[in-house]
Amino acid sequence: MSTGTAPVRLLDAASAAELHQAAGQILAASGTSATSPELLGRVAESAAALSDAVRRHLRPVDTDDGLFVLRGLTVDDAGIGPTPGSWATAGDAGAVHDIVMLLLATAMGTPIAWEGQQNGQFVHNIVPAPGHEQEQTGASSAVLLSPHTEDAFHPGRAHLLMLGCMRNHDDIATTAASIRKVRLDDADIAVLSRAELPILPDDAYAEAQGFGGSPPDVPVLWHSEDGLTLRFDPAYTPLEKAGPGYRAAYERLEAELARVSVAVSLEPGEVLVVDNDLVVHGRVPFKARYDGTDRWLKRASVRVPGRATRPPAEAAEHGYGQAALEAYAA
């Protein structure tokens, strides 16, 4: 694994100030970052008015890395208060940064939320939580968060994932690996392009885990118009049900993703933007202190209208009963 090699897009001081000022004005008018039709309307208006200088930095991911770090925004470590003890108690902590994330997400596409995750909020707080140290979710800490596609179980998953850093005193790295960087032979690609196994809902979706429908088998790899894409979550894929040939191809894919993986340690204010069709992401283990100084990220998920990167068969999947909420649904 290499370290810190993600492409960087650097906002100049004027562009960063433009985003902070717009977010501050929206927060002052709304009094909270809790999303409502009124707040989302203000975000949409402000995002539409962003300068060309800002928009240039929010253009689509345009390299085989499948990601970039947006740098130049700032976070006042003292001003944001202590790291919340869990997403459920975060409330309006770091509220202006919630709105910055919404502005960025709206400029790049349509923010989405999930009825069954973090109370349907469009911006999530990712913090370690007591009792969740060993889980394969964002609330864990003591285990390696396995590289995965965000919300891989669902056909309506985001096209883009955004991780905004609020605090990272311990330089805890997010890992990322692009399918466009791996070396796989045609036979392995053909095997993994078959709909052989399901991807089950992760532990952040307790309601979905109790869904009664049959899990749909899905392909891991798919050839889109501009190249290979993937849908990957080994922690929630029942590989024991596959034959030895399939498991061997899957293991070779895992090994290749590990080989090309980069480790990105975000600084406060930086936003990692990941193409969720090209890149799997994870996190290295760490020891949480639960003293208000632990790592704290903001997460937003984005759909890009008109993007054709998914197999048509996904449209028939039930999504385990989970409904995605679009910020600007008609």
N, C-alpha and C positions, 0 to 999 in steps of 0.2 A: 504494500500500500504506500502510495506517495502522499506527501503532506502539503497542503496549502497551494495547490496548483490550479485552483478554479479560476476561470476568466473573471476579470473585475471590470465593472463599469462605474466610473467615478463621477458622482454628481458634483458640479461646482457649488460654491457657497451660495450663489444666488438661487440655484435650483433647489438645494436643500432647504433654504429659507422659505421658498415658495410653498413647498409641501408642508413644512411645519406651520406656516402661517394659515394656510387653507384649513388644515386639521384643527388648529386652535379656534378658528372662527366657527367651524361646524360644532365643535364641542361647546363653545360659549353659547351658541344659539340653542343647542339641544339639552345641555345640562348633564348629559350622560353619553357614554359610548354604547349603551345597550341599543341594539339596532331596532329601528321602528321605520315605518314607511316614510315618516317625515325626515328622519336622519338620513336614510338611504337616498331620498330625493335630493337632499343637499349634497351628499357625496357625489351623486351622478352629475349634478350641475357643476360642481367644482372640478371633477375629473375631466369633464368635457372642455373646461377652460384652461387646463394645464398648458404651459408653454411648450413650444416645439423642442426646447432644450431638454426639458424633462422627458418628453415623449420619446426622444431619440434613445434614451437609456432604457425605456420600457418596451422596445421593439421585441419581437419574438426571439426566443433562444435560437441562435444562428450558427452554432458550431456543433461538432460531434460530441463535445463534452456534455451537451444537453443541460447545461446549467450556467449561471453566472452569479457573482456576488455584487450587489448594488451597494456602493460605499459612498459615504459623505453625509448621511444623516447622523444625528447625535442623540444621545440619551443622557439625562442628568441622573447619575446613580443615586444621589441623595434624594433628589426630587421625586423619584418614582416610588420611594418607600421600599419596605422589605419584600423579598420574593414571597408570593402567596404560598400558604401551606398546601393548597390544592386548587384546581381550576374552579371548584365549586364555591370557594371562599374569596376568589379574586375580585369579584365585583367590578368596580371601575378602576382598578389598579392599572396605572399606565394608560389611562383612557385616551390621551391624545395620540398615542402610538397605535392604538386600535384603529383610529380613524386614518392615520397615515397608511396603515396596511390596507384599509378599504379603498383609499384613493389609488394606491398602486394597483390593487387587484382589479379595480374598475377600469383603469386605463389599459389593462392588458386583456380584459375579458369580462366575465360575469362572476362575481363572488358566489360561492355556494355554501350551504350549511346542511346539516343532517338533523332530522327530528330526534334521532336516537343518540346524538353525541353532544355533550356540553350544552344541553338545553337549547339546541338549535341556533347557537350563536355563530355569527359569520367570522369572528376572529376568536381563536382558541388561545388559552394560556397553557403553555407546556412547562410544567414544573414537576419536580420529584414529589411524590406523595407517600407518607408513611403507610406501610402495609402493602404497597404496590411495587416494592423494589425488584421483584423477580419476574414481573409480567413482561410480555412483549407488547407494551403500549408506551405512549409518551410519558406516562407517570412513573415509569420504572427508573432505576438508577444502577443497581448492582450488577445487572447482566448486560451483555452485548445486545443491543437492539438490532436484530437481524436485518440485513438489507432487504428492502421490500418496496413494492409499488404501493403508494398511498391508497387505502380503501380498495385494495385489489379485488375484493369479493364482489364489488358492485359495478354494474355496467355504466352507471352514471358518475363514476369517479372523476376527480378533477383532471384536467389536462396539465395544469400547472400547480405546483405547491410552493408556497412562500413561507420562509422561516425568518422572522425578524428577531434579532438579538437584543434583549433588554439588559441582561447581566450574564457574564461568563467569566467570573474571577479565576476559575480553575482551568481555563483553556480547554474545555471539553469539546471534542471534535464530533461534528456530524460527518458520517461517511457517505460517499456517493460513487456510483459506478454506472457508466453508460453502455448500453447494448451495442452502440455504434463503435465501441473501442475493443470489443472482444474478438477472439478468433475461434470460430466454431466451424466444423466441416458441414457440408451440405446435408449429410445423413443425419447429424444431430439436429440441425435446424428443421428438417422434415419431421423428425420424431416429435419435437417439442411444438410443432405447429398443429399437431393433432389435439382435438378436445378429448383429453384422456382422464383428467382428474378435476375435481372442483377446487376452488379456493374458498375456504370457510370464513365467516365473519370473525374479526379479532375480538379481544376481550373488552375493547372499548364499546362494543355494541351488544350488550347483554340481551336486549330484546330480539335482535336479529339472530342470535345464537339459539333462541327458542322457536324460531320460525319452523312451521310444520312441513313446508314443501320440500321436494327432493332437490338436493344440491346439483346445480348444472355443471357438467364437465366443461372446462374452458381451455383454449390453447394458451401456452406460455409465450410463444412467439407468433408474430404475424407480420407479413410484408405489407406495409402501407405504401402510398404513392411515392414517398420520399425516402423509404428505407425500412429497415427492420425495427419493430417496436416490441415491447414486452409487457407482460402482466404476471407479476412474480411475488410470491409471499410464502417462502418455504415453511415458516413457523405454523402456517394455517393450511398447508397442503398435505393431504393424507398420502404421502409417497409410498407408504407400506402397501397400499392397494394396487400399485402399478407393477408391471412386469420388470425383470432385471434390465432389459434393454432401455426402457424408458427411464428408470432410476439412474442408470449409468450416464445417459445423455444429460439428465437434470443435474447430476453431480458435476459433470464437466462444465456446464453453464455456471454453476455456483463457483467453481474454481476460477473460471475466467473472469467473472465479475469481481472476485476477490483480488485477482491479479491487477486489474485496471482501476481498482478503487482508489479514490483520493480522500484525504481527511481534511475537512475544512473547519478550522476553529474560528468561529465568528467573534468579532469585537462588537461591543454595544453600538447600536445604530445600524449595523450592517444587516442586509436582507439577502438571504440565499434564495434564488429562484431556480426551481428544478422542473424540467420537463418530465412529467409523470408517465409519459409514454415511452421515454427513452432511458430514464435513470431510476435506479433503485437507491434508496437512502436508508441510513441507520444511525446508530450512535454508539460510541465507545462506552464501556462501563465507567461508573464513578461512584464515590462514596458521598451520599447526601448528608448534609449537616442538620438540615431543618432549623436553621438559625436565622433565616431571612436573607442569607447571602448566596444561596444556591443558584445554579443556572436557571435562567428564565427566558423562554422564547415566546413570541407571538406567532401563531400559525394561521394562514389563510389559504383557502382552496379556490381555484379559478377554472371555470370552463371557458373555452374559446369557441364562440359561435362559428358554425360552418366547418370546423376542423374534421377531416376525414382520416383519423388514425386508428379506428377501432373496427374489428370484424363486424360485418352486418348482423351476424347471428347474435351478437350481444343484445340487440334490441328485444329479443324474446325472453331474456332472463328476468326472473322475479325480484332480484336484488334483496332476497331474504326479508321482504316486506318493508325495507327501509326507503324512505322518500327523501330525495334531495330537494332542498329549498333554494330557489334562485333569487338573488337579491332584487333583480329587476324583471321578474316574470310578468308576462303580459296579463 
